[in-house]
Amino acid sequence: MSMKKKTYEEVIKESPVTYELYANMVDDGNRYEISDGVLELMSPSPTPTHQSVSQELLFTLNASCRNEFIIYSAPIDVILSDTEVRQPDLVMIHRSRMSIISNRGINGAPDLVVEVTSEHSRRRDKVMKRIVYAKYGVQEYWIVDLSNFTLEQYVLDGNRYELTEMYAEDDTISSKTATCASFTMNEIVQSLPVHPDV
């Protein structure tokens, strides 16, 4: 039985919002996530610096990690539960866990998630998403902060994250989850097509 497509205004009245409702929404050109059964509009659109940093990270990680990991960039649905659907900037899934990849998205926790944060998403990325990704078992979470071009590395310890390292400038980034990753934030910034105004 096919479901009638609903608009954003119709879906937000539902409680809780489920993946099925979300997946059958009218495409209005916006990006949404489901946070604990609540539909959230992701706005405003990412800046050129955000997109460039995300693309450079994707390129860098693909160059060193593609033999071990499948790497996706946003938008892609990470379906953590029926009422928790996120769209991280980058996700890494070890090839031994490819069974969580389907035509609808990623069904479960990726091995590593990257969020490139901005002034509009900082609280969401550093507080709310950190709690959610830990709850659902994402082994490692990176937050790239565009205000100072740092990378905060969180590693799952039980059911919560520990900040294990903060990388800046020429610090070489390394990961126990993705041992193939090795780069510096300066390398990312120097590769940007337009130098960012910080």
Secondary structure, DSSP 4 states (H G I P E B T S, - for coil): -PPPPB-HHHHTTSSS--HHHHHTB---S-EEEEETTEEEEE-SPPPHHHHHHHHHHHHHHHHHHTTTEEEEESS--EEEETTEEE--SEEEEEGGGGGGEETTEEES--SEEEEEE-TTTHHIIIIIHHHHHHHTT-SEEEEEETTTTEEEEEEEETTEEEEEEEEETTPPB--SS-TT--B-HHHHHHT-SS----
